[in-house]
């Protein structure tokens, strides 16, 4: 190293010019005066140590992101000038954030680069759209243009949308086969059956298999569950239509079009497949409809407190993708189906499929249930005696 300094100036400039010489015969490096070096030969000089590590702030290690999650905010702590390398050119000090799928960062990609002087200690929100699902690592490098220090790595998981699932409040659940609702860890709730207004959940029972499938959740706060085996029931279309002495000789509704607007208070019989349009059942209305066929419900059917509605079919009951609410007592000798759609289906009352129950909703964010059912004690109280069987709340009886 050769001095390249003016008189009486502290040593802040150095040169690698081999023609620079100390004073002859002194045996020491004399930095007074110029030692045969031109101005253009002078180079900036600073003592550079390794900068300090950045401390990662967000996302914290172990965070789980999904395909529907918003872009990720990566951030870390700010370092002082001394921590970055005092005296070095400010333009050479910066942060760089990297993302990798391997812990050794051999496949790293740069997320962002921020100059230290900007004071910015975060990246612009970073989208994971199109990235493979799996475990990711990220870190921040601090540099002063000569030395680089890696932060300790952070890690997070990126996965696809969880499987759709359903949840109930208060009402009982039964299946002659098995009960499965794959609750994800991101659901924010622990239970398949939540406590109702009375402070208790429903009972969950099943006929076949070893246990109830609840994913990352639990059955209920009280863990009320039972393996009962298959349960047969006499409550069916034929049983109820005969018990209520329904006149089957004079079908109602608009038979010619296949559409049926829900009429006012009364018991009605339809002798063909039909589409029943939704409406609000008033607090003083009690409507019972028997259908000797299949029913599609394209709209919401809601029941004010004090009212009652029942739909009993020989065939299937299908709530179309455009139906997001259904209140009342629904019994099908075939299947009760909630058709595919991207909106939450909310049911209140009793839903009984003697053949099967099919839930097909799939939300953009399945951390919340795709179908949610709750009991309606007022519907039970207002129902004809033939409907008052509590064991059928949210019952699925599958082959």
Steps between C-alpha positions, in 0.01 A plus 500: 500500500641841404423840648348754269435795730534876512694671781344507846199290394404192700545178303166461322628421150701202376636381169625179349734680255831305512693814407403671823801496732567597860788743560826328414709364786247561777387143541158629592192612311496879511162640411595864492474658161417327174690185416502505119133403454255691286152610607342248265685220677336567834225257618235531774601330821287357782544216745219253431394240751212261455162673547269373771229243433152624423226360725200371308165639613227377265389244409591319819635147462230235478244725332264317262393670178237372257431545131233759591725694741587860409856584392754454779659793685867424568664729758803519731661732754697813406877515554699810596789641300744350746334159465524522121867618492586851621689719253425297191321662205131521579413395147667165553291398800173317436264216595408214269220251571500151350250214474591132453356151523832359629650584837843556343343763270657340196183578304441846645317775316522865595182646651624858527807721544486817710775757542586553866462877471134463399416370848267244343504166684231312309419375153199596298224237556622185327253270322545124522257440213642237267762381749514128583338397827737404779741635762687824430798671661585869492782717625639853478861573406664817633799636306730800504619436143791289622373259765168315510322361807208256473213518746375188670244343264125522550260235374136476397268256325302571185216260413186481293153585632394247769221253430148632547329409828176553690411599855190494719376690802300314767327247275576128498680328212460136400616288209442129454838489330757754624518870580787695347566873508867573441547812711828674408745644753420850373130474587532705818259262674560167664164328466279330245193561719494837675310586814157645435301760689443252780872459554529147360601346166321222319575128514697356209437132426594262223437144391813374323874558533720555802450870568377836380723682252549860613841585355685737733190559714306322772146369518374756752585667827334214688619232254148356480532221244378144461536208264141382473503272200243545224173655608177433311217750515132498416502876439481516122297652218235227511477503877452876526264541203275233647522623857404852390219355283608703198260505205701345215217515245528874432859615443576867555756745360556590135525148368523607136822695543670291764540809717335547835486818702473421869134559586355639821413300812389145423610151399561441129571208268697505172502190281806567283856637497487866585708812555391685812589867505607645830332758716466618860254298708329741738476465877136386484534267199526122512568339164553129429571375144515134392657425161473161332821562307819706506526862609743773403524808719672787312440774759503565872221371723497678835254463786424779743485406867156358574454359149552148368598346166547137399594341169467120476587318178482153355805588292797729554524853636769713337593849615645660190817712496281811516335390826706609800244478782239243592284497814255229593458123505633322189458125459584300190458128439794547263781752534522847650762683295660840540623562147845627412551870543741755644272650767434378853180296535323571828233257617271540799274218615512131403653345188435127455619295204385139533715412199796732555602857570739665255685824574674648195577862583864605461592849612789711378616492863421166662635607836131567569231232461335465160173385661381611841194356676328607821198379690180704518307412818209718389456289185488188716238657726284618209520171309218246480549215747600266219816709443609526860778244512813668638730219390464613142663837529775505234470128438665318215396138455717356226489151353 
